[in-house]
Amino acid sequence: LATGRSLQALLDTRRDSLQAHPLRDRGLFVTNKRRGWTTHATSVRKEGGQEGTKTFQAIPATIGEHFRFICEFTAHLIDEAAPEHRELVFLWRVGRQTRKGQVVPLNNRNVSNGLRAVTLRHGLTDDRGLPLALNVARMRPTFATELYRRTRDVRRVQQALGHASVETTARHYAERPLEAERDHAIVLDG
């Protein structure tokens, strides 16, 4: 979610997706977008914290650390996966039904079912008291809006989301934050 990538691009992530960068403290996180068949490379920090210091962190702090954690977490499943899936990062062992015990790649349905189970298990509800409808697609606009709020640069948001046109980004994702409306009102009143 911290990458701003679509769910499918993340599910298609391969074990070699974190590649070398010219700067020592950075990596290139490379994903592929099925629609348009484009490759997207983003510079990411490899590790959190200060250079030369080691700290214990239960939760990875950077995209590079998250990526390495997930690769390590699923590494024991590689040999049991079908040869065409062994390079994928998001593998899991099926827990029931006819494929019980098989190692397969995660797909959109698995993620949706998992998010639904989390919301029910923890009693997460929306404003109407109904189970919260969580999905990655709903979180991308939040990512885009927050990035726009921090940078005020729609082109940076476009690049982060991997859109071909800035118009798509502006129309669908980079909504005006509340501060922009307030700032606009101050200028008009001043």
C-alpha positions as CSV (number, residue, x, y, z in Angstrom):
1,L,0.0,0.0,0.0
2,A,2.9,2.3,0.7
3,T,4.0,2.1,-2.9
4,G,0.7,3.3,-4.4
5,R,0.7,0.4,-6.9
6,S,-2.5,-1.3,-7.9
7,L,-3.2,-4.6,-6.3
8,Q,-2.6,-6.6,-9.4
9,A,0.8,-5.0,-9.9
10,L,1.7,-5.9,-6.3
11,L,0.4,-9.5,-6.7
12,D,2.6,-9.9,-9.8
13,T,5.7,-8.7,-7.9
14,R,8.7,-11.0,-8.5
15,R,11.5,-11.8,-6.1
16,D,14.0,-9.7,-8.1
17,S,11.7,-6.6,-8.1
18,L,14.0,-4.8,-5.6
19,Q,17.0,-4.0,-7.8
20,A,20.3,-2.1,-7.5
21,H,20.2,1.7,-7.5
22,P,23.2,4.0,-8.2
23,L,23.0,5.3,-4.6
24,R,24.0,2.9,-1.8
25,D,21.0,3.6,0.5
26,R,18.4,3.2,-2.2
27,G,16.9,0.5,-4.3
28,L,14.7,0.4,-7.4
29,F,11.3,-1.2,-6.8
30,V,10.2,-2.5,-10.2
31,T,6.7,-3.5,-10.9
32,N,4.8,-4.3,-14.1
33,K,1.3,-3.0,-15.0
34,R,-0.8,-5.5,-17.0
35,R,-2.9,-2.8,-18.5
36,G,-0.7,-1.1,-21.0
37,W,2.1,-3.5,-20.3
38,T,4.4,-0.9,-18.7
39,T,7.2,-1.3,-16.3
40,H,7.4,1.1,-13.4
41,A,10.6,1.7,-11.3
42,T,10.5,3.7,-8.1
43,S,13.5,4.7,-6.0
44,V,12.9,3.5,-2.4
45,R,15.0,3.6,0.7
46,K,16.6,0.2,1.5
47,E,16.5,0.5,5.2
48,G,15.1,2.8,7.9
49,G,17.2,4.5,10.6
50,Q,20.6,6.1,10.6
51,E,23.6,4.7,8.7
52,G,25.7,2.4,10.8
53,T,23.1,1.9,13.5
54,K,21.1,-1.3,14.0
55,T,17.7,-1.1,15.7
56,F,15.2,-3.8,16.4
57,Q,12.0,-3.2,14.6
58,A,9.0,-5.6,14.7
59,I,7.4,-3.8,11.7
60,P,9.5,-3.0,8.7
61,A,9.9,0.8,8.2
62,T,10.6,1.1,4.5
63,I,9.3,-0.4,1.3
64,G,12.7,-2.1,0.8
65,E,12.4,-3.7,4.3
66,H,8.8,-4.7,3.7
67,F,9.8,-6.3,0.4
68,R,12.7,-8.3,1.9
69,F,10.5,-9.4,4.8
70,I,7.8,-10.7,2.5
71,C,10.4,-12.5,0.4
72,E,11.8,-14.2,3.5
73,F,8.3,-15.0,4.9
74,T,7.3,-16.9,1.7
75,A,10.7,-18.4,0.8
76,H,9.9,-21.7,2.4
77,L,7.0,-22.1,-0.1
78,I,9.1,-21.7,-3.3
79,D,10.0,-25.3,-3.8
80,E,6.4,-26.4,-3.5
81,A,5.0,-23.9,-6.0
82,A,4.5,-24.6,-9.7
83,P,7.7,-23.7,-11.6
84,E,5.9,-20.8,-13.3
85,H,5.1,-19.3,-9.9
86,R,8.4,-19.7,-8.0
87,E,9.6,-16.2,-8.7
88,L,6.5,-14.6,-7.3
89,V,6.6,-13.0,-3.9
90,F,3.0,-13.4,-2.8
91,L,2.6,-17.2,-2.4
92,W,0.4,-19.0,0.1
93,R,-0.7,-22.5,1.0
94,V,-4.4,-23.2,0.4
95,G,-6.1,-24.1,3.6
96,R,-9.2,-25.9,2.4
97,Q,-11.3,-27.0,-0.5
98,T,-10.0,-29.2,-3.4
99,R,-6.6,-27.5,-3.5
100,K,-5.9,-27.8,0.2
101,G,-2.2,-27.9,0.9
102,Q,-1.2,-26.6,-2.6
103,V,1.1,-23.5,-2.8
104,V,-0.3,-21.0,-5.2
105,P,0.0,-17.3,-5.9
106,L,-2.3,-14.9,-4.1
107,N,-5.0,-13.4,-6.3
108,N,-7.6,-10.6,-6.0
109,R,-10.2,-12.9,-4.6
110,N,-7.8,-14.2,-1.9
111,V,-7.0,-10.7,-0.8
112,S,-10.7,-9.6,-0.8
113,N,-11.6,-12.6,1.3
114,G,-8.8,-12.0,3.7
115,L,-9.7,-8.3,4.2
116,R,-13.3,-9.3,4.7
117,A,-12.3,-11.8,7.4
118,V,-10.1,-9.2,9.2
119,T,-13.0,-6.7,9.3
120,L,-15.4,-9.3,10.6
121,R,-12.9,-10.7,13.2
122,H,-12.1,-7.3,14.6
123,G,-15.6,-5.9,14.3
124,L,-14.6,-3.0,12.0
125,T,-17.6,-1.1,10.9
126,D,-18.4,2.0,8.8
127,D,-20.4,5.1,9.9
128,R,-23.6,3.1,9.4
129,G,-22.5,0.2,11.6
130,L,-22.1,-2.1,8.6
131,P,-18.9,-4.2,8.2
132,L,-16.2,-2.0,6.8
133,A,-15.6,-2.7,3.1
134,L,-11.8,-2.7,2.9
135,N,-10.0,-3.1,-0.4
136,V,-6.7,-1.9,-1.9
137,A,-8.5,0.1,-4.6
138,R,-10.1,2.3,-2.0
139,M,-6.7,2.9,-0.4
140,R,-5.0,4.2,-3.6
141,P,-6.9,7.4,-3.7
142,T,-6.0,8.0,0.0
143,F,-2.3,7.4,-1.0
144,A,-2.6,9.8,-3.9
145,T,-4.4,12.5,-2.0
146,E,-1.9,12.4,0.9
147,L,1.1,12.5,-1.5
148,Y,-0.5,15.5,-3.3
149,R,-1.2,17.2,0.0
150,R,2.5,16.8,1.0
151,T,4.1,17.7,-2.3
152,R,1.4,19.8,-4.2
153,D,2.8,18.1,-7.3
154,V,0.3,16.2,-9.4
155,R,3.1,15.0,-11.7
156,R,4.8,13.3,-8.8
157,V,1.5,11.6,-7.9
158,Q,1.1,10.6,-11.5
159,Q,4.5,8.9,-11.5
160,A,3.9,7.3,-8.1
161,L,0.6,5.7,-9.4
162,G,2.1,4.8,-12.8
163,H,-0.5,6.6,-14.8
164,A,0.2,7.4,-18.5
165,S,-1.5,10.8,-18.3
166,V,-1.5,13.5,-15.7
167,E,-5.2,14.2,-16.5
168,T,-6.2,10.7,-15.3
169,T,-4.4,11.4,-12.0
170,A,-5.9,14.8,-11.6
171,R,-9.4,13.7,-12.4
172,H,-9.5,10.5,-10.4
173,Y,-7.0,10.6,-7.6
174,A,-5.4,13.9,-6.6
175,E,-8.4,15.6,-4.9
176,R,-8.0,19.0,-3.5
177,P,-7.1,18.7,0.2
178,L,-9.0,20.8,2.7
179,E,-6.0,23.1,3.1
180,A,-6.2,24.1,-0.6
181,E,-9.8,25.3,-0.2
182,R,-8.9,27.2,2.9
183,D,-5.8,28.8,1.3
184,H,-7.9,29.7,-1.8
185,A,-10.5,31.4,0.5
186,I,-7.8,33.3,2.3
187,V,-6.4,34.7,-1.0
188,L,-9.8,35.8,-2.2
189,D,-10.7,37.4,1.1
190,G,-7.4,39.1,1.5
